[in-house]
Amino acid sequence: MHSMAARLLRGRVLLRSFSSYANGASVPEVLKPGELMPGITTEEIALRRKKLMSSLPHGSLVILNAATVKYMTDVVPYPFRQSSDYLYFTGCREPGSIAVIYNLGDLCMFMPDPNPETALWEGKLAHASEAISNLKASRAYNMSDLPKILPRLLKQAKSIYAEDEIPSGGSLDKLPAYKEAIQEKKVHSVHRYAYECRFIKSPAEINLMRHAAKITSEAFIETMKISRTAKHEHVLSATVDFNCKFRGAQRLAFPPVVAAGVNTTVIHYFRNDQQIREGDMVLMEAGCEYYGYVSDITRTWSPWGKLSNSQKDVYNAVLAAYKESIKMYKPGVTLGEVQRVSNDVLVRATRGLGIVKKRDDYLKVNPTAVGRYLGLDCLDCKLIHEDRKLVPGVVCTIEPGLYIPLSDNFPKWFQGIGIRISDEVLITESGHEVLSSSIPKELNEVESLLQS
C-alpha cells in the first residue's frame, strides 16, 4: 500500500481528537458540556478514582495504560478500542497516554507529545493542556517527560497497582525505576479493586446500557424479519452489524454468532459462512457497544416459520429454564443460585425427552453458565465470583441453552439442535428489568413477527 494511502487509512480509523469529543463540538446532540460520555461527567469519573483509592492501602499509586493501536498488517490497523479500566477511571478514549492516580484520586496524565506531522495525517490527539481542561487532571505532562517525572512518584509510593500485562510499547516497562519497583515486589494487580468499583452501575451507566440494549434489540428484530428471504449466515451477520451502527453504536461488542443447522451446537461459532437450508434453525448472538458499554443478546428461531417436533421440544425446554431462572433475578440472590435452578429444569427436561439418561450426561449438552456480569466488557468484572449476592445496579445476562451434538450418544432426532435464549437483566430495588424484552421469544410471538 502506498505510504500516503496507508496513513490516510490509519487516520480514518483512529478516533477523532479527544478535545472535540469532550466539549461536544463534534457530537453536540449527544454530549453536553462537562460530559466525557453521554450522561457521564468529569465529576462522576473523579468519584470513581476516589472510590478506587479508598479501597487501596494508604500510600498507593495506580498506573493505567491506554490501549495501543493494533495492526492486522504492517500498515492497516484494527479499529481502536480503549482499555476498559482506563476508560472507566479517566474517560479518555484515545491511545498513546498513561494515567497515574494518587492521593485520594488525583490524576496525573502523560499525554502524546505534540507532533504536527502526525496531526496532519491522523488528526490531532489530545495533549497535556486538554488533559487538564477536559479530563480535569491535576497534573499533565508530555510523554517525553515520563522518565524524569514518574520515577519520583514511584519512589514515594508504598505500593503500586497496575495491569497484569502493561502494553506500554516501551514507555513504562523499560523505565529503570519501574523495573526496580517490580523487583522490590511493590507492583500488584489493580484488576480486583477496579472490578469492585465497576460492579454496581451508576444511573448514567445504566442509561448507556439501556440504550445499547435498545439498539441491539431493534437490530435483532430487523434481522429476524430479513431471515425470511436471506438464507445465508453472512447476510444476517451483515444485517445485524449494519442495523446496530445505523442506530448509533460505535461498533459491535464482539463478532456476532450467526449459526444455522448443526452450527447452532457450536457455542462460539464465528465463521458465519454457511447457507441456511430448509428446516434449519438460526441461533444468533450479537451485541453492540455504545460509548464503551456493551449489550449481549441471543435468540434462536426458524426463518421458515415452522419447527419440527424435536426442535420445538428442545426450544420449550430452554424457554422453561429461562422462565424459572428469571424469577430469581433480584437483590440477595447469586448467579450460582440461578445456575442451580436452571440446571434443575434442564436436567428434568432432557431426561424426560430421553436426550440424556443421567444427570452427569447433562454437561455434555450444556457446559455453559446461565448468567454473567455485563458492563464495559461482555465478561465484566470477571474476578467477582458467581456467589456474590446481586444488588440494585448490577447488570447481568440470563442465557440458558442446550447444544446436542451429532453423536450416537443422543437420539438421532435431537442431534444437531442447538437452542439458546439470552437477555440482559438489570437488578432493581424491587426485582429486575429485562433490558432486551422487546425481542419476542415465545414461539407464537416469533412466528407472528416473521409473518408480519
C-alpha positions in Angstrom: 0.0 0.0 0.0 1.3 3.5 -0.9 2.5 5.2 2.3 0.2 8.2 1.8 -2.8 5.9 1.4 -1.8 3.8 4.4 -1.5 6.9 6.7 -4.8 8.2 5.5 -6.5 4.9 6.2 -5.0 4.9 9.7 -6.2 8.4 10.3 -9.8 7.4 9.3 -10.0 4.5 11.8 -8.5 6.3 14.8 -10.8 8.3 17.0 -11.2 12.0 16.4 -9.4 14.3 18.7 -10.4 14.0 22.3 -10.8 17.7 22.7 -13.6 17.9 20.2 -15.4 15.0 21.9 -15.0 16.4 25.4 -16.6 19.7 24.7 -19.3 18.2 22.5 -18.3 20.2 19.4 -18.3 17.2 17.1 -21.4 15.5 18.5 -23.5 18.3 20.1 -26.6 16.2 20.0 -25.0 13.5 22.2 -22.6 15.2 24.6 -23.3 18.2 26.9 -20.7 20.5 28.4 -18.6 18.7 31.0 -19.6 15.2 29.8 -17.0 12.7 28.5 -19.6 10.2 27.5 -23.4 10.8 27.3 -24.6 11.5 30.8 -21.2 10.7 32.4 -19.4 13.8 33.6 -15.9 14.5 34.7 -17.2 14.7 38.3 -18.6 11.2 38.1 -15.3 9.8 36.8 -13.4 11.7 39.5 -15.6 10.0 42.1 -14.6 6.7 40.6 -11.0 7.4 41.2 -11.7 8.4 44.8 -13.5 5.2 45.4 -10.7 3.2 43.9 -8.0 4.9 46.0 -10.1 4.5 49.2 -10.1 0.7 48.6 -6.3 0.6 48.4 -3.7 0.8 51.2 -2.5 4.2 52.3 0.3 5.5 50.1 -0.7 3.5 47.0 -0.2 4.6 43.4 -2.3 3.3 40.4 -0.8 3.3 36.9 -3.1 2.6 33.9 -2.1 2.5 30.3 -4.3 3.4 27.4 -4.8 0.6 24.9 -2.4 0.6 21.9 -3.4 0.6 18.3 -3.1 -3.0 16.9 -2.4 -3.8 13.3 -3.7 -6.5 11.1 -0.8 -5.9 8.7 2.2 -3.6 8.8 0.2 -0.5 7.9 -3.5 -1.5 8.3 -4.8 -1.0 11.8 -7.7 -2.6 13.6 -10.4 -0.2 14.8 -9.1 1.2 18.1 -10.9 0.2 21.4 -9.9 1.7 24.7 -8.9 -0.4 27.7 -12.0 -0.7 29.9 -10.3 0.2 33.2 -8.5 3.1 31.6 -11.8 4.4 30.1 -13.6 3.9 33.4 -11.2 5.9 35.5 -10.1 8.6 33.0 -12.9 9.0 30.4 -10.2 9.3 27.7 -11.0 7.3 24.5 -7.6 7.8 22.7 -4.4 5.8 22.5 -0.9 6.8 23.5 -1.2 8.0 27.1 -0.6 6.9 30.7 -2.7 7.8 33.7 -1.3 7.9 37.3 -3.8 8.1 40.1 -2.5 9.0 43.6 -3.6 10.5 46.9 -7.4 10.5 47.2 -8.0 10.2 43.5 -5.8 13.0 42.0 -5.0 12.3 38.3 -1.6 12.8 36.6 -1.7 12.3 32.8 1.2 11.7 30.4 0.0 12.6 27.0 1.4 12.2 23.5 4.0 14.9 22.6 2.7 17.4 20.0 3.6 16.2 16.5 2.5 18.3 13.6 3.2 15.6 11.0 1.1 13.1 12.9 -1.7 15.6 13.3 -1.6 16.3 9.6 -2.1 12.6 8.7 -4.1 11.3 11.6 -5.8 14.2 13.2 -4.9 16.0 16.4 -4.7 13.9 19.6 -5.2 15.3 23.0 -2.1 16.8 24.7 -1.3 17.9 28.2 -3.4 21.1 28.1 -6.5 19.1 27.1 -5.9 16.6 29.8 -6.2 19.4 32.4 -9.0 21.3 30.8 -11.2 18.4 29.7 -10.2 15.4 31.8 -9.7 17.7 34.9 -6.3 16.1 35.6 -4.4 17.7 38.5 -1.2 17.5 36.5 -0.4 16.7 32.9 2.9 16.2 31.0 4.2 15.2 27.7 5.1 11.5 27.3 8.7 12.6 26.8 8.6 13.9 30.4 7.8 10.4 31.8 11.4 9.3 32.6 12.0 12.3 34.8 8.6 12.7 36.4 7.3 9.2 37.1 10.3 7.9 39.0 9.7 10.5 41.7 6.1 9.3 42.1 7.2 5.6 42.1 9.8 6.3 44.9 7.2 8.0 47.1 4.6 5.2 46.7 4.4 2.4 49.3 2.5 0.1 46.8 1.9 0.3 43.1 -1.1 -1.1 41.3 -1.2 -1.7 37.6 -2.4 -4.1 35.0 -1.0 -7.6 35.0 0.4 -7.0 31.5 1.2 -3.5 30.6 1.0 -2.8 26.9 3.1 0.4 27.1 5.1 -0.2 24.0 8.3 0.8 25.8 7.1 3.9 27.7 6.8 2.2 31.1 8.2 -1.3 31.1 11.6 -0.1 30.1 11.8 2.5 32.8 14.5 1.6 35.3 12.5 2.9 38.3 9.5 0.8 37.3 11.7 -2.3 36.8 13.1 -1.7 40.3 9.6 -1.5 41.8 8.8 -4.8 40.2 11.9 -6.4 41.7 11.0 -5.0 45.1 7.6 -6.6 44.8 5.9 -3.3 45.1 3.8 -3.8 42.0 0.4 -5.5 42.3 -2.6 -6.2 40.0 -5.3 -3.5 40.1 -8.0 -5.6 38.5 -9.7 -6.9 41.6 -10.1 -3.4 43.0 -11.1 -1.9 39.7 -13.8 -4.6 39.2 -15.2 -3.8 42.6 -15.7 -0.2 41.5 -17.2 -1.2 38.2 -19.6 -3.9 39.7 -22.6 -1.6 40.5 -23.5 0.7 37.7 -24.4 4.3 38.2 -27.7 5.8 36.8 -25.7 7.3 33.9 -24.1 3.9 33.1 -27.5 2.2 33.3 -28.9 4.6 30.7 -26.0 3.9 28.4 -26.5 0.1 28.8 -30.3 0.5 28.3 -29.6 2.4 25.1 -27.1 -0.2 23.9 -29.8 -2.9 24.5 -32.4 -0.9 22.7 -30.1 -0.6 19.6 -29.3 -4.3 19.6 -33.0 -5.3 20.1 -34.1 -3.2 17.1 -31.3 -4.7 15.1 -32.4 -8.2 16.1 -35.9 -7.6 15.0 -34.9 -6.3 11.6 -32.5 -9.3 11.1 -35.2 -11.8 12.1 -37.5 -10.3 9.5 -34.9 -10.4 6.8 -34.1 -14.0 7.6 -37.3 -15.0 5.8 -35.7 -14.3 2.5 -31.9 -14.0 3.2 -30.8 -17.6 3.5 -27.2 -17.2 4.3 -25.4 -16.7 7.7 -23.2 -13.9 6.4 -26.1 -11.9 5.2 -27.7 -12.0 8.7 -24.4 -11.1 10.2 -24.0 -8.1 8.0 -27.6 -7.1 8.7 -27.3 -7.0 12.5 -23.9 -5.2 12.1 -25.4 -2.5 9.8 -28.5 -2.0 11.9 -26.6 -1.6 15.2 -24.2 1.0 13.6 -27.1 2.7 11.7 -28.7 3.3 15.1 -25.7 4.9 16.7 -23.5 2.1 18.0 -19.8 2.7 17.6 -19.1 -1.0 16.9 -20.3 -4.5 17.7 -19.3 -5.7 21.1 -17.9 -9.0 19.6 -18.0 -10.9 16.3 -21.7 -12.0 16.1 -22.6 -15.6 16.2 -24.9 -16.4 13.3 -25.3 -20.2 13.3 -27.7 -22.3 11.2 -28.5 -26.0 11.4 -25.8 -28.1 13.2 -23.7 -24.9 13.6 -26.1 -24.0 16.4 -24.4 -26.6 18.6 -21.1 -24.7 18.4 -21.3 -22.3 21.3 -18.9 -19.7 20.0 -19.4 -20.1 16.2 -17.9 -17.1 14.4 -17.5 -18.3 10.8 -20.9 -17.2 9.6 -20.2 -18.5 6.1 -22.8 -21.3 5.6 -26.1 -21.4 3.8 -29.3 -21.7 5.7 -31.1 -24.7 4.5 -34.8 -25.6 4.7 -35.7 -26.8 8.1 -32.6 -25.2 9.8 -33.0 -23.1 12.9 -30.8 -20.0 13.3 -29.1 -19.1 16.5 -27.9 -15.5 16.6 -25.9 -13.9 19.5 -25.0 -10.3 19.0 -24.4 -7.1 20.9 -23.2 -3.6 20.2 -21.0 -1.1 22.1 -22.3 2.3 22.9 -19.7 4.7 24.3 -17.9 1.8 25.9 -20.9 -0.1 27.3 -21.9 -3.4 25.7 -25.0 -5.4 25.1 -25.3 -9.2 24.6 -28.5 -10.9 23.4 -29.3 -14.3 21.8 -32.4 -15.6 20.0 -33.0 -18.9 18.2 -35.7 -19.1 15.6 -36.8 -20.8 12.4 -36.7 -18.5 9.3 -39.1 -20.9 7.7 -41.7 -20.1 10.4 -42.2 -23.7 11.5 -40.3 -26.0 13.9 -40.1 -29.8 13.8 -41.4 -31.6 16.9 -37.9 -32.2 18.1 -36.9 -28.6 17.7 -40.0 -27.4 19.5 -39.3 -29.8 22.4 -35.8 -28.5 22.9 -36.9 -24.9 22.5 -39.7 -25.3 25.0 -37.2 -26.9 27.5 -34.8 -23.9 27.2 -37.7 -21.4 27.4 -39.0 -23.1 30.6 -35.5 -22.8 32.1 -35.5 -19.1 31.2 -38.9 -18.5 32.8 -37.9 -20.2 36.1 -34.5 -18.6 36.1 -35.7 -15.0 35.5 -37.8 -15.2 38.7 -34.5 -15.5 40.6 -33.1 -12.2 39.4 -33.5 -9.9 42.4 -31.4 -8.5 45.2 -29.9 -11.0 47.6 -29.7 -13.9 45.1 -26.5 -15.1 43.5 -25.8 -16.2 39.9 -24.7 -19.5 41.4 -28.2 -20.0 42.8 -29.7 -19.1 39.5 -27.5 -21.7 37.8 -28.8 -24.4 40.1 -32.4 -23.5 39.3 -31.7 -23.5 35.5 -29.8 -26.8 35.7 -32.6 -28.5 37.6 -35.2 -27.5 34.9 -33.0 -28.6 32.0 -31.9 -31.8 33.6 -35.5 -32.8 34.2 -36.4 -31.8 30.7 -33.6 -33.5 28.9 -34.1 -36.7 30.9 -37.8 -36.6 30.2 -37.2 -36.2 26.5 -34.7 -39.0 26.5 -31.8 -36.7 25.4 -29.7 -37.7 28.4 -30.0 -40.7 30.7 -28.4 -39.4 33.9 -27.5 -36.1 35.4 -23.8 -36.5 34.7 -24.5 -36.6 31.0 -26.2 -33.2 31.1 -22.9 -31.2 30.9 -22.4 -32.8 27.5 -25.4 -30.8 26.2 -25.0 -27.7 28.3 -21.5 -26.8 29.6 -22.2 -23.1 29.9 -23.2 -20.7 32.7 -26.7 -19.3 32.8 -25.5 -15.8 33.7 -22.5 -13.5 33.9 -21.9 -9.8 34.6 -22.2 -7.2 31.9 -20.9 -3.7 31.6 -17.8 -2.3 29.8 -17.0 -5.9 28.9 -19.1 -8.8 27.8 -17.4 -10.8 30.6 -17.5 -7.9 33.0 -15.8 -7.9 36.4 -14.7 -11.5 35.8 -12.8 -11.8 39.1 -16.1 -11.3 41.1 -17.4 -14.7 42.0 -20.8 -16.1 40.9 -21.7 -16.5 44.6 -21.7 -12.7 45.2 -25.2 -11.5 46.1 -26.8 -9.4 43.4 -27.7 -5.8 44.4 -29.5 -3.0 42.6 -27.4 -1.5 39.8 -25.8 -4.8 38.7 -26.4 -5.8 35.1 -26.0 -9.5 34.1 -27.1 -11.9 31.4 -29.6 -14.8 31.5 -28.7 -17.3 28.9 -29.9 -20.9 29.3 -29.2 -23.2 26.4 -28.9 -26.8 25.1 -26.5 -27.9 22.4 -27.0 -31.5 21.2 -24.0 -32.7 19.0 -24.0 -35.1 16.1 -23.2 -38.1 18.2 -24.7 -41.6 18.6 -24.8 -40.9 22.4 -28.0 -39.0 21.7 -31.3 -39.8 19.9 -30.9 -39.2 16.2 -34.0 -36.9 16.0 -32.4 -34.5 18.5 -28.9 -34.5 17.1 -27.6 -31.1 15.6 -30.1 -29.0 17.5 -28.8 -26.0 19.5 -31.0 -23.5 21.3 -30.0 -20.5 23.4 -32.2 -17.6 24.6 -30.5 -14.8 26.4 -31.3 -11.3 27.6 -29.8 -8.5 29.6 -31.1 -8.1 33.1 -30.8 -5.0 35.4 -31.2 -5.8 39.1 -33.5 -3.2 40.7 -34.7 -2.4 44.2 -38.0 -4.4 43.6 -36.6 -7.2 41.4 -35.3 -6.8 37.9 -35.8 -5.2 34.5 -35.1 -7.1 31.3 -33.4 -4.5 29.1 -33.9 -6.5 25.9 -37.5 -7.6 26.4 -38.8 -6.2 23.1 -37.4 -9.1 21.1 -40.0 -11.9 21.1 -39.1 -15.3 22.5 -42.5 -17.1 22.8 -42.9 -19.3 19.7 -46.2 -17.8 18.7 -44.8 -14.3 19.0 -41.7 -15.2 16.9 -44.0 -16.7 14.2 -46.1 -13.5 14.2 -43.0 -11.4 13.8 -41.8 -13.5 10.9 -45.2 -13.3 9.2 -45.7 -9.6 9.7 
